[in-house]
Amino acid sequence: MKIPLDYICVKSGLLCNRCQSLVEKGEVENFEVDLLKQLIELEETQFRELKDSTYHKSYKVGNLLILIVTSGSQMSYQKWIKVAKALQEKIGLRVRILEKSNSIKSTAVQLLTPARVLGVNTVWLPDGTVQYVVRISKQEKRFLPADETSLEEALSKIHSTQVRIRVE
């Protein structure tokens, strides 16, 4: 798996100057170093298909851990689910693995599954900023993987813009 830090640094736990500066700048969080170590172990032991995939970023929101990745040619959706379950057992948090996308709708659909997304509205605020509203139906609310506030926070962090979830 392609990762932002050096393999040797992650495996040993001792970071070189380059990797340490990435952590200090906040480009890579402290918890991500341990997570990357777990992913490397999974790649070496169970999931050889991870070799062609790329890890981009992780976000921790409440008891939910969200990984942003780009799949390699051998990785399927079902294999990512197995990787997520293996990670859940190792770290004790709920894990969601999302395919990297610039589309808020695509990310929301992946994150909110099995709840269905009705649509995404763009709201232009008077101060010139943009807010996105992800709409789901009342019946689907019970299928959300976490509480609405945590999911809004996660979507906002992933896309660096304000995202709201509206149940209608």
C-alpha positions as CSV (number, residue, x, y, z in Angstrom):
1,M,0.0,0.0,0.0
2,K,1.3,3.4,-0.9
3,I,1.4,5.6,2.3
4,P,2.5,9.2,3.0
5,L,5.2,8.0,5.4
6,D,8.2,5.7,4.9
7,Y,7.5,2.0,5.5
8,I,10.6,1.6,7.8
9,C,9.5,4.6,10.0
10,V,6.0,3.2,10.4
11,K,7.1,-0.3,11.1
12,S,9.7,0.7,13.6
13,G,7.8,3.5,15.3
14,L,10.8,5.8,15.0
15,L,10.1,8.6,12.5
16,C,12.9,10.1,10.4
17,N,13.1,13.9,10.0
18,R,10.8,14.0,6.9
19,C,8.1,11.8,8.5
20,Q,8.4,13.7,11.8
21,S,7.9,17.0,10.0
22,L,4.7,15.6,8.3
23,V,3.3,14.7,11.7
24,E,4.3,18.1,13.2
25,K,2.7,20.0,10.4
26,G,-0.5,18.1,10.9
27,E,-0.5,16.5,7.4
28,V,-0.4,13.1,9.2
29,E,-2.0,12.7,12.6
30,N,-0.4,10.8,15.5
31,F,-3.1,8.1,15.4
32,E,-2.6,7.6,11.7
33,V,1.0,6.3,12.3
34,D,-0.5,3.4,14.4
35,L,-3.2,2.9,11.8
36,L,-0.7,2.7,9.0
37,K,1.3,0.1,10.9
38,Q,-1.9,-2.0,11.2
39,L,-2.6,-1.6,7.5
40,I,0.9,-2.7,6.6
41,E,0.5,-5.8,8.9
42,L,-2.8,-6.6,7.2
43,E,-1.2,-6.3,3.8
44,E,1.7,-8.6,4.7
45,T,-0.5,-11.3,6.4
46,Q,-4.0,-11.4,4.9
47,F,-4.7,-8.9,2.1
48,R,-1.9,-9.0,-0.5
49,E,-4.3,-7.1,-2.8
50,L,-3.6,-3.9,-0.8
51,K,-0.3,-3.6,-2.5
52,D,-1.6,-1.6,-5.4
53,S,-3.9,0.7,-3.3
54,T,-3.1,4.1,-2.0
55,Y,-3.9,5.5,1.5
56,H,-4.7,9.2,1.5
57,K,-6.0,10.3,4.9
58,S,-8.0,9.2,8.0
59,Y,-10.5,11.0,10.1
60,K,-11.5,10.1,13.6
61,V,-15.0,11.3,14.6
62,G,-16.4,10.0,17.8
63,N,-16.2,6.2,17.7
64,L,-16.0,6.1,13.9
65,L,-12.8,6.0,11.9
66,I,-12.9,6.9,8.3
67,L,-10.2,6.0,5.8
68,I,-9.9,7.7,2.4
69,V,-8.2,5.4,-0.1
70,T,-7.8,4.8,-3.8
71,S,-8.3,1.2,-4.8
72,G,-5.8,-0.8,-6.7
73,S,-6.8,-3.0,-9.7
74,Q,-7.2,-6.1,-7.5
75,M,-9.3,-4.5,-4.7
76,S,-13.1,-4.9,-4.7
77,Y,-15.8,-3.4,-2.5
78,Q,-16.2,-6.8,-0.7
79,K,-12.4,-6.9,0.1
80,W,-12.5,-3.4,1.5
81,I,-15.3,-4.5,3.8
82,K,-13.1,-7.4,5.0
83,V,-10.2,-5.0,5.6
84,A,-12.5,-2.7,7.6
85,K,-13.7,-5.6,9.8
86,A,-10.2,-6.7,10.4
87,L,-9.2,-3.1,11.4
88,Q,-12.3,-2.9,13.7
89,E,-11.1,-5.9,15.6
90,K,-7.6,-4.6,16.0
91,I,-8.3,-1.0,17.0
92,G,-11.7,-1.2,18.6
93,L,-13.4,1.6,16.6
94,R,-16.0,1.3,13.9
95,V,-14.2,1.6,10.5
96,R,-15.5,3.0,7.2
97,I,-13.3,2.9,4.1
98,L,-14.2,5.4,1.4
99,E,-12.9,5.7,-2.1
100,K,-11.3,9.1,-2.7
101,S,-13.7,11.4,-4.5
102,N,-14.0,15.1,-5.2
103,S,-17.8,14.8,-5.3
104,I,-19.6,15.5,-2.0
105,K,-22.5,13.3,-3.2
106,S,-20.2,10.3,-3.9
107,T,-18.5,10.6,-0.5
108,A,-21.9,11.0,1.3
109,V,-23.3,7.9,-0.5
110,Q,-20.3,5.8,0.6
111,L,-20.2,7.2,4.2
112,L,-24.0,7.0,4.9
113,T,-24.5,3.5,3.4
114,P,-26.9,1.6,4.0
115,A,-29.0,4.8,4.3
116,R,-29.9,6.2,0.8
117,V,-29.0,9.8,-0.1
118,L,-31.9,11.6,-1.8
119,G,-29.7,14.4,-3.1
120,V,-27.2,17.1,-2.2
121,N,-28.2,20.8,-2.3
122,T,-25.8,23.7,-2.6
123,V,-26.7,26.7,-0.4
124,W,-25.1,30.0,-1.1
125,L,-24.9,32.0,2.2
126,P,-25.0,35.9,2.3
127,D,-21.4,36.1,3.4
128,G,-20.3,34.4,0.1
129,T,-19.6,31.0,1.6
130,V,-21.1,27.8,0.4
131,Q,-22.8,25.1,2.5
132,Y,-23.9,21.7,1.2
133,V,-27.0,19.9,2.5
134,V,-27.1,16.1,2.2
135,R,-30.8,15.0,2.2
136,I,-32.0,11.6,3.5
137,S,-35.5,10.4,4.2
138,K,-37.0,9.9,7.7
139,Q,-37.3,6.2,7.1
140,E,-33.6,5.9,6.3
141,K,-32.4,7.7,9.4
142,R,-32.2,4.5,11.4
143,F,-29.7,3.1,8.9
144,L,-27.1,5.8,9.5
145,P,-23.8,4.4,10.6
146,A,-23.4,7.0,13.4
147,D,-25.2,10.1,14.7
148,E,-25.9,13.0,12.4
149,T,-23.5,15.4,14.1
150,S,-20.6,13.1,13.8
151,L,-21.3,12.4,10.1
152,E,-21.7,16.1,9.3
153,E,-18.4,16.7,11.0
154,A,-16.7,13.9,9.1
155,L,-18.1,15.1,5.7
156,S,-17.0,18.7,6.5
157,K,-13.5,17.6,7.4
158,I,-13.1,15.4,4.3
159,H,-14.2,18.2,1.9
160,S,-13.0,21.2,3.9
161,T,-16.3,22.9,3.6
162,Q,-19.5,23.1,5.6
163,V,-21.8,20.1,5.1
164,R,-25.2,19.5,6.8
165,I,-27.4,16.4,6.9
166,R,-31.1,17.0,6.7
167,V,-33.7,14.4,7.4
168,E,-36.9,15.0,5.5
